[in-house]
């Protein structure tokens, strides 16, 4: 069994949080069609991004440093959900 360090446990928690957030940010809308309300970009360790969508479904990437930073985009994400529900 591999030795678990605090760093590896923290990394596992971060990966789990990323997955849960990605699942939460896909909202199920009518007719069982899934539509993106936001997109998380964790491709690079040095800089993460949250992508938000406008009325024309154009994505804008915003840099974030921590998962908690997505709360700054709550109003934009809520507006996207409202537009998809309409």
Beta strands, then each sheet from edge to edge (+ up, - down):
strand 1: 26-29
strand 2: 33-36
strand 3: 38-41
strand 4: 48-53
strand 5: 59-64
sheet 1: 1+ 2-
sheet 2: 3+ 4- 5+
end
